[in-house]
């Protein structure tokens, strides 16, 4: 399965506001700055990883870091 197909599946699991982030991953794969793993995850492994990721509460530190990045990202988009 191609990285683009995998990203499209992931995109369908999350709200549409993650599109920019997934687009940046897709671009990095196409540009070669992000490499595919030697053995891609199975659908079951991916589903488990997403469940584990979503079950962990977001820390205050993470929210603070993302809050600082939002203004930076919006400046780049302009």
C-alpha positions as CSV (number, residue, x, y, z in Angstrom):
1,X,0.0,0.0,0.0
2,X,1.4,3.4,-1.0
3,X,2.1,6.1,1.6
4,X,-0.5,8.3,0.0
5,X,-3.2,5.6,0.4
6,X,-2.2,5.1,4.0
7,X,-2.5,8.9,4.6
8,X,-5.9,8.9,3.0
9,X,-7.1,6.2,5.3
10,X,-5.7,8.1,8.3
11,X,-7.4,11.3,7.1
12,X,-10.7,9.5,7.1
13,X,-10.3,8.5,10.8
14,X,-9.8,12.1,12.0
15,X,-11.6,15.4,11.7
16,X,-11.0,17.4,8.6
17,X,-8.9,20.0,10.5
18,X,-5.9,17.6,10.3
19,X,-5.6,17.9,6.6
20,X,-2.7,20.3,6.6
21,X,-0.7,18.1,8.9
22,X,-1.3,15.0,6.7
23,X,-0.5,17.1,3.6
24,X,2.9,18.0,5.1
25,X,3.6,14.3,5.8
26,X,2.6,13.4,2.2
27,X,4.8,16.1,0.9
28,X,7.8,14.9,3.0
29,X,7.3,11.4,1.7
30,X,7.2,12.6,-1.9
31,X,10.3,14.8,-1.4
32,X,12.2,12.0,0.3
33,X,12.8,13.8,3.6
34,X,10.6,11.2,5.3
35,X,11.2,7.6,4.6
36,X,8.8,4.6,4.6
37,X,9.5,2.0,7.3
38,X,11.2,-1.2,6.3
39,X,8.1,-3.1,7.2
40,X,4.9,-1.1,7.0
41,X,2.3,-1.4,9.7
42,X,-0.7,-3.7,9.1
43,X,-4.1,-2.2,9.4
44,X,-4.5,-3.8,12.8
45,X,-1.2,-2.3,14.0
46,X,-2.2,1.1,12.7
47,X,-5.6,0.9,14.4
48,X,-4.0,-0.1,17.7
49,X,-1.5,2.7,17.5
50,X,-4.2,5.3,16.8
51,X,-6.3,4.0,19.7
52,X,-3.3,4.2,22.0
53,X,-2.4,7.6,20.8
54,X,-6.0,9.0,21.2
55,X,-6.4,7.4,24.7
56,X,-3.5,9.3,26.2
57,X,-4.6,12.7,27.6
58,X,-2.9,15.7,26.2
59,X,-0.5,17.3,28.6
60,X,-0.4,21.0,29.4
61,X,3.1,21.1,28.0
62,X,1.9,19.8,24.7
63,X,-0.9,22.3,24.5
64,X,1.5,25.1,25.3
65,X,3.9,24.0,22.5
66,X,1.2,23.7,20.0
67,X,-0.2,27.1,21.0
68,X,3.2,28.6,20.2
69,X,3.4,26.8,16.9
70,X,0.0,28.0,15.6
71,X,1.1,31.6,15.1
72,X,4.2,30.4,13.4
73,X,2.2,28.2,11.0
74,X,-0.3,30.9,10.2
75,X,2.5,33.3,9.3
76,X,3.9,30.7,6.9
77,X,0.5,30.2,5.3
78,X,0.1,33.9,4.5
